[in-house]
Amino acid sequence: MRGADIFRFARAAATGYPLRTGLSVLAMAIGVAAVVVLTALGDGARTYVVSQFSSLGSNLVIVLPGRSATGGFSPANAVTRTPRADDWNRALPVAVIGVKIRDEVFAGQEAVGQFIRLGGRRVRVVGVLAPSGQGVGFNADELVLVPVALSQAMFNSNTLFRILIEAKSRDHIEMAKRDVAALLKTRHSGEEDVTVITQDAVLATFDKLLVALTAAVAGIAAISLAVAGILVMNVMLVAVTQRTGEIGLLKALGARAATIRQAFLAEAAVLSIMGAVLGYGLGEFGAFAIRTFYPIFPAYPPAWAVIAAVVTSLTTGILFGLMPASRASKMNPVEALMKH
């Protein structure tokens, strides 16, 4: 049998039993679609977190209370606090507001120099932030920034939980980090009681965590491909039983065992390819639906996940098709014709 004949044999087998073929293809498609959708969610979460942190500003140096022995980012530091180094009596009654606050309070009029009331205090607007939109759980256009001492007086607090400092450029980040650490050590009587990290360090930590999460969910979803492969094997075993007469006739006409084996492996490959294509389409549709309902969430499946899902489905289908193909190739032609 030539290659074209083997392909026609596989195609005829697939179309001859539409229900059996449909169930096999559907099982493989579900596995591929699960990998595509789940990796799209994982990679989308990683991209979303990175973009949200980037919206805070670029070239950031972050000061957190508490000393981290490793010098890296520790999520526990984000919820601790440290005493404040200023006096409430020195709080200046000024504020910088977001553009949405300006538009709602002043209706497009000049805001700088005007007064607004915050928690019973009258403060002067000294600046308006440039539009920047949503970032890390809040809308920067709705912010009102006041001096630290004024904020602590308003909320009756004597602690700080974070300081964000923007360096002039990426080349100045490390210098800014060293200068900030030295300044705070001097102001805290020589005690190193803060952790100074960079924005890149935070993003790298989250990036590693979310990449690992994406790989984990892809692995979990890939289990369904193994289940689909078992279904393909069962279907192929049934096909061997149903087609004993055809196998006997091919062998009687001189077809080699290798040719019979290739024909059944081609059928398994056809089922796997059909399932992979359908699953990829379903997965992309699922990712599109997520992006449609949640526009801020960039749920795009990574290329490596799509390739891995398709290759895994094809490999799984062929591997689980080896046993049925081997059984078919070993049939005695006389016995096969008699059973038929």
N, C-alpha and C positions, 0 to 999 in steps of 0.2 A: 504494500500500500504506500502510495506517495503521501507527502505532507498534506496536499489538498484533500485526498481521500480520508485521511485521519480526521481532518477538521470537519468534513461533511458527516462522518460517522458520529463525532461528538455533538454536532449541531442537531442531527436527526434524533439522537438519544435525548437531548435536552428538550426539544420541541414535541417529542412523542408522548411525554408524560408531563403535561403543563402544571398540574397540581404539585407533583413531587419536585419539579424544578423550581416552581415558585416559592415553595417553603424553604428550600435550600438557599436560594438567592436571598430571600427575606432575612433568614438567620444571619447570613454573612453581612448583609447590608446593615442590619441593626448594630452589629459589632463595629463596623467601620464608622457608622454615623456617631456611635457613642464616643469613639476615640476623637473624632473631629470636633464634636461639640464640647466635650469636656476639656480638651486642650485649648480650644478657643476661649473658654471661660478662664482657665488658668493663666494663659498668656495675656488675655484681656485684663485680668486683675493686676498682673505685673506692670503692664503698660499704664494702667489707670493710676496705680500708686506712684509710679515714677513721674507721671505728668502732674499729679496733684502736688507732690513735693516740689517739683520744678516751678510750679505757679507761685510758690512763696517768694521766689527770687532766685537769682543765679549767684554762684560763688559764695555760698553761705558758710559761715562758721557758727556752730551751735554750741552754746554753753549750757550744760545740765548740772544740777546740784548732785553732790556725791562724787566720790572718787572711784573711777573704774580702774582696777589693777591692770587690765589688759590694754587700756588706752583706746578700746574700740567702743562701738555703740552697744549699750545695754538697754533693752526696753524697760527694765525696772527703773532706770534713772528718770524716765519720762514722767513718772508719777510721784517722785519725791520733791522736796522743797528745801530751800535754804534761807536763813534769815536775811532780811534786807539790810545794806551798808549806808541808807539815807534817812532824813527826818521829815515827818509829815508836814511840819511847819514850813518846809522849804518847797512845798509843792506849788508849781506855777499853774494857774487856772487857764490853761490853753488846751487846744485839741486840734487834731488833724482828722478830717472826715472823708468817707468814701463818696464817690460820685452819686450813688443812689440816695444816700442821706442828704446830700446837697440838693438834689432835684426834688426830693419829697418835702424838705423843710423850707428851702428858699425858692422853690419853683423857678429855677433857672437864673435867679438873680445872683449878684456877686456875694459869695459866702465869706471870703476872707475879711476879717475885721468885725464880722457880726458875732453876736452872742447866742449860745444855745444853753439849754438847761439839762444837766445830767444828774439824776438822782438828787435833786434839790440843790445842786451847785451850778452856778453861772460861770461858764467858761467861754473864752474867746476863740473863734476859729482862726487858726494861723496857717492853714494849708488844706489842700484837697488832693487826695490820692488819684493817681492815674487809673483809668478803668483796667481791671485785671480779672474780674469774674470769680468763678468758684475755685476753691483750693483747700484741700485737706479738711473737708467737712464744714467749711464756712464760706460765705460770699465776701470776698475782700472789698466789694463795692458798698457793703453795708457796715463797714468797720468805723469805729470812732477810737482814735488813738490819743491817749493822754499820757503825761509824764508818770513814771513809775510811782513816785511818792504820792501823787494825786490819786492814782488808782488804788494804792494800798490804803489810803485814808478813806476813800469812798467805800471800799469793801471790808474795812476793818481787818486788814491782813498785814502781817509783817514778814511775808515770805515771797520768794520768786521761784518759778518752776522751769523757766527757760529764758534764754537770751539769744536772739538771732542777730548776727552781724554780717553785713554784706561787704566782702572785699572788693577792691577796685577792679580786679581782674583775676583770672585763674592763676596767673603767675604770683599774685600776692596772697593767695589763700594760706599757704604754709606760714608765711611771715605773720599774717594776721593771727593765725592760731597761736603761734609762739608769743606774740605781743600780748594777746588777751590773757593767756595763761599766766604770764609774768605779772601783768597788771593786777589781776585778781589775787594772786598770791601775795603781792605787796599789800593790797587793801585788806586782806584777811589775815593780817599779822603773820605772814610767812607760811600759813597753812594751805596745803593743796587740797581743798575740799570741793572742787568742781571737776567736771570732765569736759574737755573742749574737743569737739569732733567736727568733721567737715560734712557738708551736705552729701558729697560723693560717698563717704563712708556709710551714711545712713541708707542711701539708695542702693549701694552694693550689698548691704546686709539684707534688705528687703528683696532685692533682685535674686539673690541666692536662695532665699526661702521660697519665693514664689516659683522659681524655675524648678526647684525640687518638688514642690507641690504639683506643678503641671505634669512632671514626669511620673509622679505617683498616681495621679488620676488617670493618666494615659495607660499605665500598667494595669490598673484595675479594670479599665474599659477593655483592654486587650484580652482579658480573660474570656469575654464573651465571644471573641474570635475563635478561641480554642473550642468553646461549646459548639460554635457554628461548624468548625472543622469536624467534630464528632458526628454532627448531623449529616454532613456531606459523606462521611465514611459509611454511615448507615444506609443512606440513599444509594450509594454506589454498590454496596453489598446486595441490596434488593435488586438493583439493576442487573448485576451479574446473574442472579437467580432467574430473573425474568427473561434474560436474553441468552440462555444457554444454547438454544437452537441456532441463533445467529453466530455465536462464538464457534460452535461446532462446524457450521458451514464454512466460516472463514478459514478454520484450521484444515478442513477437508480440501479446500481450494489451494492450500499451500501457504497460508499466512503463518509467519513465525510467531513464537511466543512473545518475542520483543515487540512485534507489531501490535499484537493484542493488548499488551501492557501499555504501549504508547497511546492506543486509542482510548482506553479507559482513563488514563491520566489526562489526556486532552479534554475529556468530558468533565473531569474534576476541575481542570484549569478554567474551562469555559464558565462553569458555575461560579467559581471564585471571582473571576473577572467581572461577570455580570453583577455579582453581589457587591464587589468593591466599587464599581462605577455608580450603582444605585445608592450605596451607602455614602459615598462622597457627596453625591447630589443632596441627599437628605441632611447630611451634616452641615453642608454649606447653607442650606435653607434654614436649618436650626440656628446657626450662627447669625444669619441675616435677621431672623426674627428677634433674636436677643438684641441686636444693634438697633432694630426698629423700635422696640418697646423701651429700651434703655439707651438712648442716643449717646450718653456720656461714657458708656462702657464699650471700649473698642474690642469686641469679641471677634477677632480674626484668627482662624486656626493657623498655627505656625507651619511653614512648609515641611519641616522635618516630621511633624506629626502626621500630615497627610500622606507623605511618601511612606513612612513607617507603617501606617495603617493599611495602605494598599498592598505593599510588599508582604506584610504579615498575613493578610487575608489570602493572597495568592499562594504563599508558601505553606500556610496551614492547610488549604484545600488540597494541594498536591501531596503533602506529607500524609494526610489522612486518606488520600485516594490510593496510596501505594498498596495497601493490603488487598482491597478489592481488585485492583488491577493485576496484582500478582496472582490472586486466586483465579481470575479469568484466564490468565496466560497459561496456567498449569492444567487446565481442563483437558480431558481426553476427548478428542473430536467425536469418536463413536458413541461414548457415553453421553456426551452433550446432545447429540442428535437424537439419541434414544429417549432422553428425558423430555426433549421438546415434543 
